[in-house]
Amino acid sequence: MSGPQADAFAAHLGIDVTRHGTGHTVATLTTGAAHANPHSTVHGAVFYAVAGAAVAAAANDDDHSGIISSVLVEYLQPAALGDQLYAEVTREASTDREDIFTGTIRRGEAGDLLAWVRARGTRRSRRD
């Protein structure tokens, strides 16, 4: 089997995903009017999509295919339209079959903390 494929859905949404080594990814999206909720701030589903793209990329590499079973986004404060959502996720722990990921969503790389991210995925070998 080949390594991980591009995330077409994330690309469709305009989310850029970058790998920073095994189990460590960053996903970014600059928000605009299409991302607004009724309060004129960034919709929570946009946070979730950016976090999900980062988690999915962290769970998949040349050796393993990760199936994500849960993603929790704990919203701490809203993002304004025009903000860059910067989701950074790292694999924190592994068992024989599962990986645990943690991360954050910030307003830009070094900006305010907007949300915590926690996720779990089942790991399968790409070699099987």
Secondary structure, 3 states (H helix, E strand, C coil): CCCCCCCHHHHHHCCEEEECCCCEEEEEEECCHHHECCCCEECHHHHHHHHHHHHHHHHCCCCEEEEEEEEEEEECCCCECCCEEEEEEEEEEECCCEEEEEEEEEECCCCCEEEEEEEEEEEEECCC
